[in-house]
Amino acid sequence: MKNIMIAVTAFLFMVVGMQHVAQADATKAAVEDMKGKANANAEKAKGEVKALTEEAKGNKMTGAMERAKGQTKAAGERIKGEAKELKAKTE
């Protein structure tokens, strides 16, 4: 009986410990996702500012290119954030 109680107690401590680690990983994953989205928004804003500056100078084609570069970099940052989020979930 004593051995069974020790085994049950050890099992419960193990389950609680794994649950705590899982919650920490979920929090880290959410943080990585938010950082990726924030970086994506920053890159998109930088591209838009450069595009508006070029358009103000009269370079509409360069402005369109800068806007496209900003959107491409934003997509890259978003993908990096999602990759880090998945990595954090699997740790």
PyMOL commands that set and color helices and strands:
alter all, ss='L'
color gray80, all
select helices_A, chain A and resi 2-57+60-90
alter helices_A, ss='H'
color red, helices_A
deselect
rebuild
show_as cartoon
